[in-house]
């Protein structure tokens, strides 16, 4: 791991035009680290991830991805002047460093495309419009499939895969872009135990490979199994730090206000909560 964070937020807020958003964000992720983003539905977890991607405006503080820093003040100034720096162009350049797996991606199961072709889509932003995939691109796709444990299904039609296998295939598509930072939005939703275990193994592999991971989840056990630190959010950042320090009964009760929270000797449980 390097000393320089892959992602750093300082006093950051990401706000939609209507005013909804998430604020007060201070976090740092280095290569090979995984951070869990935990909070109730509507807490701003997905907004934060989209803000890192540049899809939701930065309205306070600063964001730094791979050493490139942007501030809300500079973005506001660029909108009112003829400044040469274009925030949208900066966000596009930043996006090349980031792999993203949103909560839901619809791929028509009847569409005649195999798993390898779906994963190759992750190379398009590096290929550009006028270049066909070459030997390197095919090698990267093979490695991505190996990383998620689906190399033997490369030629299988995507629609014939199980739901969990499709989810892992879409993760491979994100990895095909060779990201330094991976953003995952509730990746464990609906997975059976076998695919859950495979995804946990994949995240451990990615950390060993030096990928930084920010994962939105309501699965507190996942945070303990995979992540180095946790950020609790509910409209604003409530707590952050090492997993055992942050995932206390008091902190989780404050974050999931109005939801009964139980604790056993192994993990904290939020009954009835399904993240979105």
C-alpha positions in Angstrom: 0.0 0.0 0.0 1.2 3.5 -0.7 1.0 6.5 1.7 -1.1 8.6 -0.7 -4.8 7.9 -0.5 -6.6 6.7 -3.7 -9.7 8.6 -2.4 -9.9 11.4 0.1 -13.0 13.4 1.0 -12.6 16.4 3.3 -15.8 18.1 4.6 -17.5 17.0 1.4 -21.1 17.3 0.5 -22.9 16.0 -2.6 -26.2 17.5 -3.3 -28.9 17.0 -6.0 -30.5 20.1 -7.5 -33.6 19.6 -5.4 -31.5 19.8 -2.2 -31.3 16.1 -1.1 -27.9 14.7 -0.6 -25.3 13.8 2.0 -22.8 16.0 3.8 -20.0 16.3 6.4 -17.9 13.5 4.7 -14.4 12.9 5.8 -12.8 9.7 4.7 -9.6 8.3 3.2 -9.0 5.0 1.4 -5.5 3.8 0.4 -4.6 1.0 -2.1 -5.5 -2.4 -0.7 -8.0 -1.0 1.8 -11.7 -1.6 1.9 -14.2 0.8 3.6 -17.8 -0.1 4.4 -20.4 2.6 4.0 -23.3 1.7 6.3 -26.6 3.5 6.9 -30.4 3.0 6.5 -32.4 3.4 3.3 -32.3 7.0 2.0 -29.2 7.8 4.1 -27.2 9.0 1.1 -24.9 6.0 0.5 -25.7 5.8 -3.2 -25.5 9.6 -3.4 -22.0 9.5 -2.0 -20.9 6.8 -4.5 -22.4 8.8 -7.4 -20.7 11.9 -6.1 -17.3 10.3 -6.2 -18.1 9.4 -9.8 -19.0 13.0 -10.6 -22.7 12.2 -11.2 -23.9 14.3 -8.2 -22.4 17.8 -7.7 -19.8 18.5 -5.0 -21.4 21.4 -3.1 -19.0 21.6 -0.1 -15.5 20.6 0.8 -13.1 18.7 -1.5 -12.6 15.4 -3.2 -9.2 13.9 -4.3 -9.0 10.8 -6.5 -5.6 9.5 -7.4 -3.9 12.8 -6.4 -6.3 14.9 -8.5 -8.1 17.3 -6.2 -11.3 19.2 -6.8 -13.1 21.6 -4.5 -16.7 22.8 -4.4 -15.5 26.4 -4.5 -13.6 25.8 -7.7 -16.6 24.1 -9.3 -18.9 27.0 -8.4 -16.3 29.5 -9.8 -16.1 27.5 -13.1 -19.8 27.7 -13.5 -19.8 31.5 -13.3 -16.6 32.3 -15.2 -14.8 31.3 -18.4 -12.3 29.2 -16.4 -10.4 26.8 -18.5 -11.0 23.9 -16.0 -14.2 22.0 -16.9 -15.5 20.0 -13.8 -17.3 17.6 -16.1 -14.1 16.9 -18.0 -12.3 16.4 -14.7 -15.0 14.0 -13.6 -14.6 12.0 -16.9 -10.8 11.7 -16.4 -11.4 10.6 -12.7 -13.9 8.0 -13.9 -11.2 6.2 -15.8 -9.6 5.3 -12.5 -12.9 4.0 -11.0 -14.8 0.8 -11.4 -18.5 1.0 -10.4 -21.1 -1.7 -9.7 -24.5 0.0 -9.1 -27.3 -1.7 -7.2 -29.1 -2.8 -10.3 -28.1 -3.2 -13.9 -30.6 -4.6 -16.4 -29.2 -6.9 -19.1 -31.9 -8.6 -21.2 -31.6 -12.3 -20.4 -32.8 -13.1 -24.0 -30.1 -10.9 -25.6 -27.6 -13.2 -27.5 -24.5 -12.1 -25.7 -22.1 -14.3 -23.7 -20.4 -13.5 -20.4 -17.1 -12.7 -21.9 -18.7 -10.1 -24.2 -20.4 -8.5 -21.3 -17.1 -8.2 -19.4 -15.4 -6.8 -22.5 -17.8 -3.9 -22.3 -15.8 -2.8 -19.3 -12.9 -2.1 -21.7 -14.8 0.3 -23.9 -13.8 3.5 -22.1 -10.2 2.6 -22.6 -10.6 1.4 -26.2 -12.4 4.5 -27.5 -14.8 4.5 -30.4 -12.4 3.5 -33.2 -10.4 0.6 -31.8 -11.3 -3.1 -31.6 -10.3 -5.2 -28.6 -6.8 -6.5 -28.9 -4.7 -9.2 -27.2 -4.2 -7.1 -24.1 -7.9 -6.4 -23.8 -8.8 -10.1 -24.1 -6.1 -10.9 -21.4 -7.5 -8.3 -19.1 -11.0 -9.7 -19.5 -9.7 -13.2 -18.8 -8.0 -12.0 -15.6 -11.2 -10.3 -14.5 -13.2 -13.5 -15.0 -10.6 -15.5 -13.1 -10.7 -12.9 -10.3 -14.5 -13.4 -9.8 -14.2 -17.2 -10.3 -16.2 -17.4 -13.6 -13.4 -18.1 -16.2 -15.0 -21.5 -17.0 -18.3 -19.8 -17.9 -16.8 -17.2 -20.3 -18.7 -18.6 -23.3 -22.0 -19.1 -21.5 -24.8 -16.9 -22.6 -25.3 -14.3 -20.0 -29.0 -14.9 -19.6 -28.4 -18.5 -18.7 -26.3 -17.6 -15.6 -27.8 -17.6 -12.2 -28.6 -14.2 -10.6 -25.5 -14.5 -8.4 -23.3 -15.4 -11.3 -24.6 -12.4 -13.3 -23.7 -10.2 -10.3 -20.2 -11.5 -10.3 -20.0 -11.2 -14.0 -21.0 -7.5 -13.8 -18.3 -7.0 -11.1 -15.8 -8.6 -13.6 -17.0 -6.0 -16.2 -16.2 -3.2 -13.7 -12.8 -4.8 -13.1 -12.0 -5.0 -16.8 -11.5 -1.2 -16.8 -8.5 -1.9 -14.4 -9.7 0.5 -11.7 -7.6 1.7 -8.8 -10.8 2.4 -6.9 -13.8 0.1 -6.9 -17.3 1.4 -5.8 -19.9 -1.2 -4.9 -23.5 -0.3 -4.2 -25.2 -3.1 -2.1 -23.4 -5.9 -4.0 -24.6 -8.7 -1.7 -28.3 -8.0 -2.1 -30.2 -11.2 -3.1 -27.1 -13.5 -3.2 -27.2 -17.1 -2.1 -24.5 -18.3 0.3 -22.3 -19.8 -2.4 -22.2 -16.5 -4.4 -21.9 -14.5 -1.3 -18.8 -16.5 -0.2 -17.4 -16.2 -3.8 -17.8 -12.4 -3.7 -16.1 -12.2 -0.3 -13.2 -14.2 -1.6 -13.1 -11.8 -4.6 -12.9 -8.7 -2.4 -10.0 -10.2 -0.4 -8.2 -10.9 -3.7 -8.8 -7.4 -4.9 -7.4 -6.0 -1.7 -4.2 -8.1 -2.1 -3.9 -6.8 -5.7 -3.9 -3.2 -4.3 -7.4 -2.1 -5.3 -9.1 0.4 -3.0 -12.7 -0.6 -2.3 -15.7 1.5 -1.1 -18.7 -0.7 -0.5 -22.2 0.5 0.4 -23.9 -2.3 2.4 -26.4 -3.0 5.2 -24.6 -6.3 5.8 -22.7 -5.6 9.1 -21.1 -9.1 9.0 -19.6 -8.2 5.6 -17.9 -5.1 7.1 -16.3 -7.3 9.8 -15.2 -10.0 7.3 -13.8 -7.8 4.5 -13.4 -4.2 5.5 -10.7 -2.3 7.3 -12.9 0.6 8.4 -16.5 1.8 8.5 -18.3 5.0 7.8 -21.8 5.4 9.2 -24.0 7.9 7.4 -27.6 9.1 7.7 -27.8 12.3 5.8 -24.4 13.2 7.2 -21.4 11.3 8.5 -22.0 10.1 12.0 -18.9 8.0 12.7 -15.8 6.6 11.0 -12.8 4.5 11.9 -11.8 0.9 12.4 -14.6 -1.6 12.2 -14.5 -2.7 15.9 -14.4 0.9 17.1 -17.3 2.1 14.9 -19.7 -0.9 14.9 -20.8 -0.5 18.5 -24.4 -0.9 19.6 -24.7 2.8 20.4 -23.4 4.0 17.1 -25.6 1.6 15.1 -28.6 2.6 17.1 -28.0 6.2 16.4 -27.5 5.6 12.7 -30.6 3.4 12.3 -32.8 5.6 14.4 -36.3 4.1 14.9 -35.2 0.6 14.0 -34.7 -2.0 16.8 -31.1 -3.1 17.0 -29.9 -6.3 18.6 -26.3 -7.4 19.3 -24.8 -10.9 19.9 -21.3 -12.0 20.6 -20.3 -12.0 17.0 -22.1 -9.2 15.2 -24.6 -6.4 15.3 -27.9 -7.2 13.6 -30.5 -4.7 12.3 -33.7 -6.7 12.0 -35.9 -6.2 9.0 -33.6 -3.8 7.2 -33.0 -4.3 3.5 -30.7 -1.8 2.0 -31.4 -0.1 -1.3 
